[in-house]
Amino acid sequence: MLVGTNNLGDGILDEDARPQFIRDFVEEYRLTIETLKPCKIFVISILPRNDYPRLNNPIKELNVALSQMVSGLDNGVFVDVYDDFLHEGTLNMNYSLDGLHLNSLGYNILNVRLAKVL
C-alpha cells in the first residue's frame, strides 16, 4: 500500500492540528488493513517531497505513527523507504519527474526494496 501526499493538506502543517490529523490518517490506514485480513499488507512509508519541502518533517512524524500502528497488526508489514529517496532533506530529483512523482529509476529502486521484504 503506497499512499501519496495529495490529501495531507494544511492539517499536517498546522502544529496544533497535526497530532489529531496524524491519528485520523493512521486510523484510516488501520481500518483499511483490517478489512483486508487475512491478506498480508505491505505499507510503504510516505516519500519525501522536493516540490513542497516543508511537508517533509511532518511526513517523517506520520511515518513513525504508521510504523507503530502497523507493528501492532498481525497482517501488516511496514516498509520504510523514506531515507532511500532522500537527498539533502528532500526527494532526490534523480528519482523524480517533478519533485513529487517517481520516475522509472525511482520505481526501480522502490521495486528492489520491496523485493527484499516479499
C-alpha positions in Angstrom: 0.0 0.0 0.0 1.6 3.2 -1.2 -0.2 6.4 -0.5 0.8 9.8 -1.8 0.7 13.2 -0.1 -2.1 14.9 -2.1 -4.6 14.6 0.8 -2.2 15.8 3.5 -3.1 19.4 3.1 -2.9 22.1 5.8 -3.9 19.8 8.6 -0.5 18.3 8.8 1.3 21.7 8.6 -0.6 23.2 11.5 1.3 22.2 14.6 -1.7 22.4 16.8 -3.9 20.3 14.4 -1.1 17.8 13.4 -1.5 15.3 16.3 -5.2 14.8 15.6 -4.6 14.8 11.8 -2.0 12.0 12.2 -4.3 10.0 14.5 -7.1 10.2 12.0 -4.8 9.4 9.0 -3.3 6.4 10.7 -6.8 5.2 11.8 -7.9 5.2 8.1 -4.9 3.1 7.2 -5.6 0.7 10.1 -9.3 0.2 9.1 -8.3 -0.4 5.5 -5.7 -3.0 6.6 -8.1 -4.7 9.0 -10.7 -5.1 6.3 -8.2 -6.9 4.1 -7.5 -9.8 6.6 -6.2 -12.4 6.2 -4.1 -10.9 3.4 -0.7 -9.6 4.4 -0.4 -5.9 3.6 2.9 -4.1 3.0 2.6 -0.5 3.9 5.2 1.7 2.2 6.3 4.8 4.0 5.2 8.1 2.6 8.0 9.5 0.5 9.7 12.9 1.0 8.9 15.8 -1.3 11.1 18.1 -3.2 8.4 20.4 -4.6 7.0 21.3 -1.1 9.8 20.5 1.3 8.1 21.9 4.4 6.0 18.8 4.4 9.0 16.5 5.0 9.3 16.8 8.8 5.5 16.2 9.2 5.8 13.3 6.8 8.5 11.8 9.0 6.2 12.1 12.0 3.4 10.5 10.1 5.7 7.6 9.0 6.7 7.0 12.7 3.0 6.8 13.6 2.2 4.5 10.7 5.1 2.2 11.6 3.9 1.9 15.2 0.4 1.2 14.1 1.4 -1.5 11.6 3.7 -3.2 14.1 0.6 -3.9 16.2 -1.2 -5.7 13.4 -0.8 -9.3 12.6 -1.3 -8.8 8.8 0.8 -5.7 8.3 4.4 -5.0 7.4 5.8 -1.5 7.3 8.4 -0.9 4.6 10.4 2.3 5.4 11.9 3.6 2.2 11.8 7.3 3.1 15.6 7.6 3.6 16.2 5.7 0.3 14.7 8.6 -1.6 16.1 11.4 0.5 18.9 13.8 -0.7 19.8 16.9 1.2 16.5 16.9 3.1 14.2 16.5 0.1 13.2 13.9 -2.5 16.2 13.0 -4.6 15.5 14.6 -8.1 17.3 11.7 -9.7 14.3 9.6 -8.8 11.5 12.0 -9.6 9.8 13.5 -12.5 8.7 16.7 -10.8 9.7 16.7 -7.1 6.6 14.7 -6.2 6.1 11.7 -8.5 8.6 9.0 -9.0 10.3 8.4 -12.4 11.3 5.0 -13.8 14.5 4.9 -11.8 12.6 5.8 -8.6 10.1 3.0 -9.2 13.0 0.6 -9.9 14.5 1.5 -6.5 11.2 1.0 -4.9 10.8 -2.4 -6.6 14.3 -3.5 -5.3 13.4 -2.5 -1.7 10.0 -4.3 -1.9 11.6 -7.4 -3.3 13.8 -7.6 -0.2 10.7 -8.0 2.0 8.5 -10.1 -0.2 
